[in-house]
């Protein structure tokens, strides 16, 4: 069994993880386990100071040690804003701390977006963010560091993860479609508090291009790191990201070998 573990802040869209586990079970060979450890959220706010606290070393270290006791083969900090808000170098240090505490290859949702974009050959994207603008702009800067240009940024301005988690299918489909851009090769939706995995194919059908969402890329990254030299087996029903081969090996902080070079 391939077991990828996830550190998830608080409670909002954690149901995406058992949902994608069920989808993976029905779409290809091999057994997959996606255990989730809920980490401490002292304040639910898409605000820089609160996000720095959510992604602090003390909080993640405790969660990572819990994943280690579960015997997972990889660990992902499943929070986009709580990783990119630290900047590129700070997010890399954050992942290194998770890797040390969990004892397995580790990554975060922010780096997962970069790796997923590279796997699909994307260089120009639109971002449909639920965050306030000042937070979303930090994601744009993070992507720019990796050579990914954001040609359009939209911000819904929602402050709490709890509110984001209440958005349903119709609202998510409409939000993503309304914030596509003709120059974008894909639409990125960076919030693990947003339910998306049950509608990935619908989202892509609506915009006619790849849609990368936070919980989707987090699981893809965790499985990529846990799968070893054989890489990921292509799967259906989970968007184009899961449908293409990702022939990479697990390595420290998301590095690996194969068709793509994975660097933090």
Secondary structure, DSSP 4 states (H G I P E B T S, - for coil): -EEEEEEEESSSSTHHHHHHHHHHHTTSSS-EE--EEEEP-SS---SHHHHHHHT-HHHHHHHHHHHHHHT-SEEEE--SHHHHTTHHHHHHHHHHHHHHHHTSEEEEHHHHHHHHHHHTT--EEEEEE-S-HHHHHHHHHHHHHTT-EEEEEEE-----HHHHTT--HHHHHHHHHHT--TT-SEEEE--TTS--GGGHHHHHHHHTSEEEEHHHHHHHHHHHHHSGGG-BPP-SSS-HHHHS-B-B---GGG-B-BSS-B--
